[in-house]
Amino acid sequence: MMLAMGAACLWLIAANLIAMLPSRDQHWRAAYGLIAVGIPVLGWLTWVAGPFLGMAFLAAGASLLRWPLVHLWRRIRSNT
């Protein structure tokens, strides 16, 4: 359990550090990389530590990656 929580905390720290760096493409490439790494970490953490901690990590990740979620929501709503 400690290893999964450590990986999740490391992901959160990396996401915050990436957000502080300047970027020409407004961090979209970094967001795609964070999503690709974050989904397996979320699954691993949920599997090992339970759904409550998994949902807390999901909420923390969604607060960091809110613009990709906003654009995904807009795309879903425009297709219906």
C-alpha positions as CSV (number, residue, x, y, z in Angstrom):
1,M,0.0,0.0,0.0
2,M,2.8,2.4,0.8
3,L,4.3,2.0,-2.7
4,A,1.1,2.8,-4.4
5,M,0.5,5.9,-2.1
6,G,4.1,6.9,-2.8
7,A,3.6,6.7,-6.6
8,A,0.4,8.7,-6.3
9,C,2.1,11.4,-4.2
10,L,5.0,11.5,-6.7
11,W,2.6,11.9,-9.5
12,L,0.9,14.8,-7.7
13,I,4.2,16.5,-7.0
14,A,5.3,16.1,-10.6
15,A,2.0,17.5,-11.9
16,N,2.4,20.6,-9.7
17,L,6.0,21.1,-10.8
18,I,5.1,20.8,-14.4
19,A,2.3,23.3,-13.9
20,M,4.9,25.8,-12.6
21,L,7.0,25.6,-15.8
22,P,6.4,28.0,-18.7
23,S,5.1,26.3,-21.8
24,R,4.2,27.5,-25.3
25,D,1.4,24.9,-25.9
26,Q,-0.2,25.7,-22.5
27,H,0.9,22.4,-21.0
28,W,-1.2,20.1,-23.3
29,R,1.6,17.7,-24.1
30,A,2.4,17.4,-20.4
31,A,-1.3,16.9,-19.6
32,Y,-1.5,14.0,-22.0
33,G,1.6,12.4,-20.4
34,L,0.2,13.0,-16.9
35,I,-3.1,11.4,-17.9
36,A,-1.3,8.4,-19.5
37,V,0.7,7.8,-16.3
38,G,-2.0,8.9,-13.8
39,I,-4.7,6.4,-14.9
40,P,-2.7,3.3,-14.1
41,V,-1.5,4.9,-10.8
42,L,-5.2,5.6,-10.0
43,G,-6.2,2.0,-10.7
44,W,-3.3,0.6,-8.7
45,L,-4.0,2.9,-5.7
46,T,-7.7,2.1,-5.8
47,W,-6.9,-1.7,-6.0
48,V,-4.5,-1.6,-3.1
49,A,-5.9,1.1,-0.8
50,G,-9.6,1.0,-1.5
51,P,-12.2,3.2,-3.3
52,F,-12.2,6.1,-0.8
53,L,-8.5,6.8,-1.2
54,G,-8.8,6.2,-5.0
55,M,-11.6,8.8,-5.2
56,A,-9.5,11.3,-3.2
57,F,-6.7,10.8,-5.7
58,L,-9.1,11.1,-8.6
59,A,-10.4,14.4,-7.1
60,A,-6.9,15.7,-6.6
61,G,-5.9,14.8,-10.2
62,A,-9.1,16.3,-11.6
63,S,-8.3,19.6,-9.9
64,L,-4.9,19.6,-11.5
65,L,-6.1,18.6,-14.9
66,R,-9.3,20.5,-15.0
67,W,-9.0,22.0,-18.5
68,P,-8.7,18.6,-20.3
69,L,-11.8,17.5,-18.4
70,V,-13.6,20.7,-19.3
71,H,-12.8,20.2,-23.0
72,L,-13.8,16.5,-22.8
73,W,-17.1,17.5,-21.2
74,R,-17.8,20.1,-23.9
75,R,-17.0,17.6,-26.7
76,I,-19.3,15.0,-25.1
77,R,-22.1,17.6,-24.8
78,S,-21.7,18.8,-28.4
79,N,-22.0,15.3,-29.8
80,T,-25.3,14.6,-28.1
